[in-house]
Amino acid sequence: MKRSYFITGTGTGVGKTFVTAAIARHARATGQKVFAFKPIETGCRPGRLGSDQEELVAAAGDWQTGSLAGLYQFEAPVAPAVAARATNVEISVSAILESLAKGSEQAVLTLVEGAGGWRVPISEALDMSMLAKACGFPILVVATATLGTINHSLLTAEAVERDGQTVAGIVLSQHPNDDPTMVASNLEQLRARWSGPIIALATDPTVLDRFIH
């Protein structure tokens, strides 16, 4: 059975790529072919794929090339709409969906990683939530595992659901130096306030099983 997710975050730098790559590697370990796609990335090195998309391509098995390895790369580390305007580039949702269709038809699991958070603008009229809606996939919300994550995670999940989309789960990106007591407390508080799957991903990929089977 094919599965697909759009991965968003509670903000920038919360661990979306860490989580997306971990899902891709874990699914590959079970024999699944994975398409891991970050169509828009800012803060890239000139003339190179963004580091996030490079990591996703490697996690998916290094088979993605051309437009299947990212469509829009911008050097400036700013919102996609700002970066695109500064370089006279128009981000096309249609082009993204075309590449997505080509990649996903070759895979069992499709992962699309957004840039920044749910309301990050990608053009004058569109934001990341609208790209996610166009993709039509359930949403995985990625958040930090420590201070502030309860508020940010719940607000993002509420925004996704208010937009009429399905939150498949919340994944806390747990760093090695994160206080495990705080992480456990955050999981407890989030689970008391939101009924969907909530996990913390550190080093054990089996916590991701529910998202790949």
C-alpha positions as CSV (number, residue, x, y, z in Angstrom):
1,M,0.0,0.0,0.0
2,K,1.3,3.4,-1.0
3,R,1.7,6.1,1.7
4,S,2.4,9.8,1.4
5,Y,3.0,12.7,3.8
6,F,3.7,16.4,3.7
7,I,6.1,17.3,6.5
8,T,5.8,20.8,8.0
9,G,7.3,22.3,11.1
10,T,6.4,24.6,13.9
11,G,9.1,26.9,12.5
12,T,12.5,27.0,10.9
13,G,15.3,24.7,12.2
14,V,13.0,22.4,14.2
15,G,14.3,19.2,12.6
16,K,12.0,18.6,9.6
17,T,14.9,17.2,7.5
18,F,16.2,15.1,10.4
19,V,12.7,13.5,10.7
20,T,12.0,13.2,7.0
21,A,15.4,11.6,6.4
22,A,14.9,9.2,9.3
23,I,11.5,8.1,7.9
24,A,13.0,7.6,4.5
25,R,15.9,5.5,5.9
26,H,13.6,3.4,8.1
27,A,11.2,2.7,5.2
28,R,14.1,1.7,3.0
29,A,15.3,-0.7,5.6
30,T,11.9,-2.5,5.4
31,G,12.3,-2.8,1.6
32,Q,10.2,0.2,0.5
33,K,11.2,2.5,-2.3
34,V,11.0,6.1,-1.1
35,F,10.7,9.4,-2.9
36,A,11.9,12.2,-0.5
37,F,11.3,15.6,-2.0
38,K,12.0,19.1,-0.8
39,P,10.7,21.2,-3.8
40,I,11.7,24.6,-2.3
41,E,14.8,25.4,-0.3
42,T,16.4,28.6,0.7
43,G,19.9,29.3,2.2
44,C,21.5,27.1,-0.5
45,R,25.0,27.2,-1.8
46,P,25.2,28.9,-5.3
47,G,24.8,26.3,-8.1
48,R,24.3,23.4,-5.7
49,L,21.4,21.5,-4.3
50,G,20.4,22.6,-0.9
51,S,21.9,20.6,2.0
52,D,18.4,19.5,3.1
53,Q,17.5,18.0,-0.3
54,E,21.0,16.4,-0.6
55,E,20.3,14.7,2.7
56,L,16.9,13.5,1.6
57,V,18.2,12.2,-1.7
58,A,20.8,10.2,0.1
59,A,18.3,8.9,2.7
60,A,16.0,7.8,-0.2
61,G,18.8,5.8,-1.8
62,D,20.4,8.3,-4.2
63,W,18.1,7.5,-7.2
64,Q,16.5,11.0,-7.5
65,T,17.9,13.3,-10.2
66,G,16.9,16.5,-12.0
67,S,13.6,18.0,-10.9
68,L,13.0,15.0,-8.6
69,A,15.9,16.3,-6.5
70,G,14.4,19.7,-5.8
71,L,13.1,22.4,-8.1
72,Y,13.7,25.8,-6.4
73,Q,17.0,26.6,-4.6
74,F,17.7,30.1,-3.4
75,E,20.9,31.4,-1.8
76,A,19.3,33.9,0.6
77,P,18.2,32.3,3.9
78,V,14.8,34.0,3.8
79,A,11.2,33.0,3.1
80,P,10.7,31.5,-0.3
81,A,8.5,34.4,-1.5
82,V,11.1,36.9,-0.5
83,A,14.0,34.9,-2.1
84,A,12.0,34.3,-5.3
85,R,11.0,38.0,-5.7
86,A,14.6,39.1,-5.2
87,T,15.8,36.8,-8.0
88,N,12.9,37.3,-10.3
89,V,11.8,33.7,-10.1
90,E,8.2,32.6,-10.0
91,I,7.5,29.5,-7.9
92,S,5.1,27.3,-9.8
93,V,2.9,25.0,-7.8
94,S,2.0,23.2,-11.0
95,A,5.7,22.5,-11.7
96,I,6.1,21.1,-8.2
97,L,3.0,18.9,-8.6
98,E,4.3,17.6,-11.9
99,S,7.6,16.6,-10.4
100,L,5.8,15.1,-7.4
101,A,3.6,13.0,-9.7
102,K,6.7,11.6,-11.5
103,G,8.5,10.8,-8.3
104,S,5.6,9.4,-6.4
105,E,4.6,7.0,-9.1
106,Q,8.0,5.3,-8.8
107,A,7.8,4.9,-5.0
108,V,5.9,3.2,-2.2
109,L,6.4,6.0,0.3
110,T,6.4,9.7,-0.8
111,L,7.7,12.4,1.6
112,V,7.4,16.1,0.7
113,E,9.2,18.4,3.1
114,G,8.0,22.0,3.3
115,A,10.2,25.0,3.8
116,G,9.9,26.7,7.2
117,G,6.5,26.5,8.9
118,W,2.8,26.2,7.9
119,R,2.3,29.9,7.0
120,V,5.6,30.6,5.3
121,P,4.8,32.5,2.1
122,I,6.0,31.0,-1.2
123,S,4.5,33.8,-3.4
124,E,2.5,36.9,-3.1
125,A,-0.7,34.8,-3.0
126,L,0.4,31.4,-1.7
127,D,1.9,30.0,1.4
128,M,3.2,26.6,2.5
129,S,-0.3,25.5,3.7
130,M,-1.6,26.0,0.2
131,L,1.2,23.9,-1.3
132,A,0.4,21.2,1.2
133,K,-3.3,21.3,0.3
134,A,-2.4,21.0,-3.4
135,C,-0.3,17.9,-2.7
136,G,-3.3,16.4,-0.9
137,F,-1.3,14.4,1.7
138,P,-1.8,13.9,5.4
139,I,0.4,16.3,7.4
140,L,3.2,15.4,9.8
141,V,4.1,18.2,12.2
142,V,7.7,18.4,13.3
143,A,8.6,20.3,16.5
144,T,11.5,20.7,18.9
145,A,11.4,18.4,21.9
146,T,12.0,20.9,24.7
147,L,10.9,24.3,26.0
148,G,8.1,26.0,24.0
149,T,7.1,22.9,22.0
150,I,3.7,22.5,23.7
151,N,2.4,25.8,22.5
152,H,4.0,25.7,19.0
153,S,3.0,22.1,18.3
154,L,-0.7,22.6,19.3
155,L,-1.0,25.9,17.4
156,T,0.4,24.3,14.3
157,A,-1.8,21.2,14.6
158,E,-4.8,23.5,15.1
159,A,-4.0,25.6,12.1
160,V,-3.6,22.5,9.9
161,E,-6.9,21.1,11.0
162,R,-8.6,24.5,10.8
163,D,-7.5,24.5,7.1
164,G,-9.4,21.3,6.6
165,Q,-6.3,19.1,6.4
166,T,-5.5,15.9,8.3
167,V,-2.6,15.8,10.9
168,A,-1.2,12.3,10.7
169,G,1.0,12.9,13.8
170,I,3.3,15.2,15.7
171,V,7.0,14.2,15.8
172,L,9.3,15.9,18.4
173,S,12.9,16.1,17.1
174,Q,14.9,15.1,20.1
175,H,18.6,16.1,20.3
176,P,21.2,14.2,22.3
177,N,21.6,17.0,24.8
178,D,17.8,17.5,25.3
179,D,16.7,16.9,28.9
180,P,14.9,13.5,28.7
181,T,12.7,14.5,31.7
182,M,11.4,17.6,29.9
183,V,10.9,15.6,26.7
184,A,8.8,13.1,28.6
185,S,6.8,15.9,30.2
186,N,6.2,17.5,26.9
187,L,4.9,14.3,25.4
188,E,2.6,13.8,28.4
189,Q,1.2,17.4,28.1
190,L,0.7,17.2,24.3
191,R,-1.0,13.8,24.5
192,A,-3.4,15.2,27.1
193,R,-4.4,18.0,24.7
194,W,-4.3,16.4,21.2
195,S,-5.6,12.9,20.5
196,G,-3.5,12.0,17.5
197,P,-0.1,10.1,17.4
198,I,2.7,12.0,19.1
199,I,6.2,10.6,19.3
200,A,9.7,11.8,20.1
201,L,12.4,10.7,17.6
202,A,15.9,10.5,18.9
203,T,17.9,7.5,17.7
204,D,15.4,4.7,17.7
205,P,13.7,4.6,14.2
206,T,11.1,2.0,15.3
207,V,9.1,4.8,16.8
208,L,8.3,5.7,13.2
209,D,6.7,2.4,12.4
210,R,3.2,3.7,12.5
211,F,4.0,6.1,9.6
212,I,5.5,3.6,7.2
213,H,3.3,0.5,7.5
